[in-house]
């Protein structure tokens, strides 16, 4: 004989499912904003560097780009709990959670674009710089 869920239990399960879906949607939205800000900051820093406009702004934009990369991968290199810090498996592979997160959907493509975009932009800006020179 199988036990049936009561209507209250069904409602709690549905509410938990809706809450998880809402949280996942907010996380995706936040990750997309971080991607846009990071890519814009990285490309701007690369453009300023290649056009030889070395100011404090280019340094700040580069730091923002690096921070966006860390935020995008979930800052998986820092233990968030004492239990994780005491777990030897986490110390052997601290990027495991970040890599699992990046393997979901389009986040892997965005992470590659966030990391490589400014570097490819620098190459493009070199050609543009020499074309104007």
KELUMZA-989051 format. One record per residue: y, x, z of N, C-alpha, C in turn; residue in three letters. Coordinates in steps of 0.02 Angstrom, whole numbers, plus 50000, padded with zeros to 5 digits. Example, Ala and Ser with C-alpha at 12.3 -4.5 7.8 and 13.67 -1.06 7.14 Angstrom:
BEGIN
497165066050390497755061550390498355066050390ala498885064250354499475068450357500025064550394ser
//
This chain:
BEGIN
499415004250000500005000050000500625004450000unk501045003349952501655007249946502225003949983unk502635008050013503215005550050503795004550002unk504104998850004504684997249963505314999050001unk505825001049964506475002349994506824995850011unk507154995750067507544989950085508184989950044unk508514984350038509144984150000509664989050028unk509694990050094510164994750123509995001950102unk509355003550101509145010250080509295011350006unk509175006349965509335006849894510085007949885unk510485004449923511205005149917511415012249938unk511115014849992511275021650014511085026849961unk510515025949929510295030549876510765030249817unk510975024249798511455023449743512125026649759unk512355025649821512995028549841512955036149841unk512395038949864512325046149863512305048849792unk511965045249747511935047249677512635047149646unk513015041949659513695041349631514135046849660unk514065048349725514465053649755514295060449725unk513665061749713513475068149681513735068649610unk513705063149573513955063249505514715064349505unk515065061249551515795062249556515965069449575unk515585072349621515705079249641515575083949582unk515035082649545514885086849487515435086249434unk515695080349424516235079449375516865083049397unk517035082849462517615086549487517515094049481unk516905096349493516765103549485516845105749413unk516585101649366516665103349295517395103449275unk517775098649299518485098349283518855104449311unk518695106349373519005112249403518815118549365unk518175119149347517945125049310518285125449242unk518395119749210518735119849145519465122049153unk519795119749206520485121949218520515129449231unk520045131949271520025139049286519905142949221unk519475140349177519335143549113519975144049071unk520345138649067520955138449026521475143349055unk521575143149121522075147549152521855154849144unk521215156249155520975163149149521025165849079unk520845161749030520885163948961521615165148940unk522055160548960522765161448943523055167648977unk522875168749040523135174549076522855181049046unk522215181049029521915187049000522195188748932unk522275183548890522555184848823523295186948827unk523665183948874524365185948882524415193048906unk524005194948954524005201848979523815206748924unk523325204848883523115209248828523675209948777unk524015204348762524565204648713525125209048739unk525315208248802525845212348830525655219648830unk525035221048845524815228048847524805231148777unk524585227448728524535230248661525215230648626unk525685226348645526355226948617526795231548659unk526485235248704526805240348745527375237548787unk527255231548814527735228548860527405228848929unk527385234748958527055235649022527545233949078unk527435228249108527845226049164527385223849220unk527695221749273527315219049329526955212549309unk527235209049262526945202749238526265203949207unk526195209249167525555210549136525025212449188unk525235215949240524765217549294524555211349331unk525035206949347524875200749382524425196349339unk524555195949275524135191949231523425194749228unk523355201249228522695204349229522315202749293unk522665202849349522355201149413522155193749414unk522585189449387522415182249383521795181349340unk521735185049285521145184549242520515186449281unk520545192049318519975194149358519795189049412unk520305186249445520175181049495519855174849464unk520075172949405519785167249371519045168449353unk518885174549334518185176249321517775175349385unk518025177949441517665177249504517605170049525unk518125166149517518095159049535517605155449489unk517615157049424517185153549376516445154649390unk516265160649411515555161849425515375159849496unk515855157149533515715154449599515735159549654unk516045165149642516095170549690515415171649722unk514905172449681514225173249704514065179949735unk514535184449737514395190949766514535191249840unk514815185949869514955185849940514505180749975unk514175182550029513755177650064514195172350097unk513995166150091514395160750120514155158750189unk513535160250205513275158550270512925164550301unk512825164250365512475169650400511755169850378unk511455164050365510755163950343510675167450276unk511155166550232511125169950167511225177450176unk511665179350222511785186350235511165189750264unk510765186150301510175189050332509565188950285unk509615185150231509055184550184509045190650138unk508495194350139508435200450098508435198850023unk508155193050004508145191249932508845190649904unk509325188049944510005187449920510315194349907unk510165199149950510445205849942510145209549882unk509525207749864509215210949806509505208149741unk509725201849741510015198849681510575194049702unk511175196649718511715192349741511995187849687unk511855189249624512135185249569511675179549549unk511115178549584510635173449563510935166449560unk511305164549611511615157849611512125157149555unk512525162349545513035162049492512695161549424unk512155165249414511805164949350511475158149339unk511215155149392510935148449385511475143349367unk512065144049398512625139649382512855140649309unk512865146849287513095148249219512605145949166unk511975145049184511485142949134511515135449120unk511955131849155512015124649145512535123149090unk512325119649038512775117048988513205122248953unk513845120448944514295124748906514615130148949unk514465130349014514795135249057514625142349037unk514035143349009513845150148988514295152448931unk514415148148882514855149848826515565151048851unk515795146748897516475147648923516525154148963unk516015155849000516035162049040516065168148994unk515685167948940515705173548892516395173948860unk516675168148842517345168148811517865170448861unk517795168548925518265170748976518235178248987unk517635180948984517555188148995517755192248933unk517535190048874517645194048814518275192148776unk518565186348789519155184148752519735189048753unk519945191248812520505196048814520335202748780unk519725204848784519535211148752519545210448676unk519305204848651519345203548579520065202348558unk520445199148601521155198048587521535204548582unk521355209348624521685215948619521575219148552unk520955218648527520815221448460521225217948407unk521285211348412521685207648364522425209448370unk522665210148432523365211848442523535218848417unk523045223348417523165230048390523305229548315unk522915225448280523035224548208523705221248195unk523875216348236524525212948228525095217848242unk525015221948293525535226848311525645231748255unk525095234348227525175239148172525405235748108unk525285229348099525535225748040526295225148044unk526565223948103527285223448111527625230248112unk527265235348129527545242048133527575245048064unk
//
